[in-house]
Amino acid sequence: MFPSRTAATIPSAKTMISAAASAAATMMLLRSLVKEFLPRELRSYIFYKFKTLINSFSSELTLVVEEYDNLNHNNLFKAAELYLEPIIPPDAKKFKISLPKKESKFSLSLDKYQEIVDTFNGVTLKWKFISKQVPMKYVPSSDNFNPMRISEDRFFELSFHKKHKDMVIDVYLKHVIKKSKEVKDDKRSLKLFTLRHDRMSGRRGGDVWQSVNLHHPSTFDTLAMDMEAKRTIMEDLDRFVKRKEFYRRVGKAWKRGYLLFGPPGTGKSSLIAAIANYLKFDIYDLELTDLRTNSDLRNLLVSIENKSILMVEDIDCSIELQDRLAQARAMTASRHNPAAFIQVNQPQVTLSGLLNFVDGLWSGCGDERIIIFTTNHKERLDPALLRPGRMDVHIHMSYCTPCGFKMLISNYLGLTEHPLFPSVEALIETAKVTPAEVGEQLLKWEEPESVLTGLIEFLEDKKSERSKREDGNRDNNEEAGTAEGELAQEVDGSNGEVVKKEEGAEEADGENGKIVKGKRNKRAMIKIQ
């Protein structure tokens, strides 16, 4: 029998292998010739055109999200990293894990050439992470001063059907940015920032702040304040963070100023920590005496992140804020003591610089910021610093109250009721002790009976000391002159008549003639301007 025609046309295995080897050799030769005689730019152009031709037959559109945009950090790249982290599928066989510096939670991310499929509004989108080695190059670092060397290009490819282009750009990417912010806020640890020690000693460039994790346990639930006062503060904070569009519409910088004033030990620092924990805001601790000029103050303001608290403690001790007579004092010093004149006229932060910092043009360099000043002596501050728009909320941190005592005893010993509570509360009303002093007494013993007995003895001693001090002051006043007595005589400057004015009496307001009371509430007080 003769072989069939079909079988005769099938080449042998040896012939097929020989043909494949010849084709491979030809391709290698062509590749060498192209690489040797065609410039790299021309080869890239040809490859780009070929890829474009292939893609023209596809309905898929791909967006490239690079890590750097013209050597500047691409915020969308970082947002994509954060957004994709919580949607990494549980069956993923490979991904990267790390623990960022000064953070307490692990970070997950895609490895090279890994893909994630996301669904949004019924549209399927595919993310792919790509990393390629490139020649060494320099890009700006996070401090914008010291360049950083990189040797790879990292980017995401976002692929989807081309008919959804407008939806992806206008809606989906905004969704990615919003969700990434939520992930970032949930992961990050609160920070407490302070100026670097070498910042004022000639250090140039770099970040002027250094930070530690803020683990202060103070919250509004544990704060020894009246419940109504805490509720008022929290409502004001909630209203502030929700009013971004309102501040923009009325043309005001999105910031809020708080003044905490009162005796030492009344919980001013604890309230600041409670506000930070409540809002999840970082704290920047600014010591004005470390600054030499108003320019330093402005530079620091620009470097503060949004969603943060700027804290200036004991501001009455930081710089000359009591009045605006510094120039007059300097002139007096120049006539009597040249050395004092030189010291007074050293470069320093001025009241004018601080006011511009709080409420001037520079105050708009950032959003969602809270500025908190603390002082033990509010009367020493210049009135210009206290007006609305600068210090919007004045919070008087007063002595411990019965409500504050109940909160402290609950925090320290877990007690809510005890037969000795009425005795303690009655003494606290008159002894004038700070929450810090009460807390110190609660630490001395562990047995509730011993704690409360010791606290009662402490309060009685405090009350006795106060009575003796008041008696001594009364005796000194009587010796100084009994002519004043209970009624003080004042001369009316307009007609020379003698006017009698009793302590605590009502008097006319100098601005509008309204009657205002001379007595003040001794308890914690909040004034929202």
Secondary structure, 3 states (H helix, E strand, C coil): CCCCHHHHHCCCHHHHHHHHHHHHHHHHHHHHHHHHHCCHHHHHHHHHHHHHHHHCCCCEEEEEEECEECCEECHHHHHHHHHHHHHCCCCCCCEEEECCCCCCCCEEEECCCCEEEEEECCEEEEEEEEEEEEEEEEECCCCCCCCEEEEEEEEEEEEEEHHHHHHHHHHHHHHHHHHHHHHHHHHCCCEEEEECCCCCCCCCCCCCEEEEECCCCCCCCCCCCCHHHHHHHHHHHHHHHCCHHHHHHHCCCCEEEEEEECCCCCCHHHHHHHHHHHHCCEEEECCHHHCCCHHHHHHHHHHCCCCEEEEECCHHHHCCCCCCCHHHHHHHHHHHCHHHHHHHCCCCCCHHHHHHHHHCHHHHCCCCEEEEEEECCHHHCCHHHHCCCCCCEEEECCCCCHHHHHHHHHHHHCCCCCCCHHHHHHHHHHHCCCHHHHHHHHCCCCCHHHHHHHHHHHHHHHHHHHHHHHHHHHHHHHHHCCCCCCEEEEECCCCCCEEEEECCCCEECCCCCCEECCCCCCCCEEEEC
